[in-house]
Amino acid sequence: MTKYIFVTGGVVSSLGKGIASASIGLLLKSRGFKVTIQKLDPYINVDPGTMSPYQHGEVYVTEDGAETDLDLGHYERFTGLTMTQDNNVTAGRIYYSVIAKERRGEYLGKTVQVVPHITDAIKASITKLASKDHVDVVIVEVGGTVGDIEGLPFLEAIRQLRNELGRGNALNIHLTLVPYIKAAEELKTKPTQHSVGKLREIGLQPEVLICRTEKPFSEMVRQKIAQFCNVEPDAVIQALDVADIYEVPLLFNRQRLDETILRHLGLASAAHDLVEWRTRVVERAVNPKRRVTIAVVGKYVQLQDAYKSIYEALRHGGLAHEAAVDIRKVDAEKLTKDGVEEALSGADGILVPGGFGHRGIEGKLEAITFARQREIPYFGLCLGMQCAVIEFARNVVGLKGANSTEFDATTPHPVISLLEEQKRVTDLGGTMRLGAYACRLQKGTKAAEAYGAAEIRERHRHRYEFNNTYREAFAKQGMMVSGRYEPADLVELVELRDHPWFVACQYHPEFRSRPLEPHPLFQAFVGACVHDR
Ligand code: GLN
């Protein structure tokens, strides 16, 4: 029988519930259990695909083409599992399905209500995962903070589900904050007590508390939290700030969180195996042999989460070379021809990430010219590939005014243009070219060398595409197509023939990179940055 772990958060947001859930996933997997992780998001958007990075951070794309919450990226990176659409459920998706059902007449005669209809749909989306993948444990992370109005249907669904599952089959883990008050020189437990009290009002009693804290707390503080919150003292976990997020599973393991979880769920297991994680991820991350600086030139560099998977994938590429990657965040909107030297000098490599809209494009083009002319390794992702094509068109092929039709509908040289299949699209939600497609690699290219394969699969999220009319003219001048989606003859990868490492892809390789399996292109890019300097 499948067991369930529900992860909630209290006191404040941004406590790292996603990383905690992913870490618990890794711990259980390292003990031989088959797990999956689901994120429940209480907002009304059907998915985060239409939200701005300011609101939401990165949109993480799954193999099956779902636009999802960035926590799914943590789940994949920590556990190595592949997430799907079913692993991210929003209130919007739930309501959408219930309302569609009502319109079809499937509730005929009834008043459709939050309880039981919405809560039933939430429960069904949770239990579906268990039956679909035959997993031992489903970890369910609830977005938001306990006390939010919009989270209530989700918590009520969990309360009902716990009742139906019976004792020993489900467990609640609650993340809280234990703040340190400087003036009093004390760690304060009251916010935790209040937030657990709030959960109890809803009918949920957590069995485990994970307490974020800046300072280690004393045995007395632990006992106090345990007593006031009705949990066993060894189920009060101290989540001290760590230098590297990949240390979190080890931090939990040292406090025997995995044993506590298994005991509550009545699961027996062999010893854990975290050796690879410790030696190949954490130790390398904490004790690098060298450092490289990579400039990321984007529009959302001031936000921590907008390019999450890219920053992580760069770190993974670094792990493969025992290198720490220092990321220099360069605001594309502020980058001008005169400032490019100062902004990029000393960078060992330059990366331009994906994006939408014309803001910052000219700055990105300046950065690409700089990388191309100075022979600095360049890696372009999605929009970063399209910009590399525009830059090459204007400055090497001599196509004045070349552009993407996304930014200039009347450009004389539409080197990037709307995908054929996109021409009939009117709705903006979930309608891009999304998810994994095959890509055939050209022998003898840097991409083929990096992958060591003839065919690969990568995830996409775009509407615009390299315009094939220009392929030959580009090749003549030294920009080669190194990968194609054969069925529709789409350009997926380009690279420069006469440059140490200049590779740009239409897809998003960052979503497939994991600390234990760095993505081949990120590994090769960081390698070029390390060795070419
Ligand atoms: N805006 C471009 C497109 O839609 C690039 C998208 C992206 O970088 N994800 O094709």
Residues whose N, C-alpha, C, O or C-beta is under 5 A from the ligand:
A	BS01	LIG	G354 G355 F356 G357 L381 C382 L383 R461 H462 R463 Y464
